[in-house]
């Protein structure tokens, strides 16, 4: 007899084709997450203060296509929980601590929390203590750990000479015209919102910790700090992270110029360096197909489709 699928509730769906939560819903509803079944969507904004907006109408039209799928304005209004159930929380960063508390109170046994989880380290630590005390397991949505180009660079670095430097960098999909919205929507800042993905791979695969860092050296020539919508943030940055053991990691990012990422390994004394990129030709072809199937999606959804999918599969597998 087939195992009962893991029930999943998505908290913070957002607008079709625009919200990260919506893309998680799509992958689940399309039956691509083995062992996982989306049974509830909690959408506080479109069923609350934002219910009169055009995007709310679009959301309701989309969700009406799925009979049997529960749609709720709050976590507390969703059905009682008996047994294991996963909450995927994709709300704005400032709202996440409250949503985690509500999910725990409601009885969710597992939580998939989109990065960075909270605006401050103190809030993250409080959430960690709460989840530990209640026996709730939390997985963070750091999909870059599953990126092909990151894994390729790691494999090369493992065979490179001691003292080799790893450089991770990426461009984002915003334009000069949409930077205001970017600053406002991602008010936690570029480092926590964009570059945290690359930093997490350094933690996961290379043992980087706060205590291991000797210094962080900024590169002013490749750094732009500006104020938009009353929010001061980087739109471009580059720095070198030096560790107490003598290792060096170079990190760069740019909010503009399209979706592109690279990982380089450079060994002292050698002119050539290893480079893996995203997208490569295989991923470009797959992204084109996905874009044709779902026109109007945020470009990074289809670019990172496999990463989101493999991360959810890993979470579901850990629950079974």
Helices and strands as residue ranges (DSSP letters): E 6-11, H 20-29, E 36-42, H 54-63, E 70-72, G 75-77, E 85-89, H 93-106, E 110-113, H 121-134, E 137-140, G 143-146, H 148-157, E 165-172, G 176-178, H 179-185, H 190-190, I 191-195, H 196-206, E 213-218, G 220-222, E 224-228, E 231-243, E 248-257, E 260-266, E 274-278, H 281-293, H 299-303, H 305-319
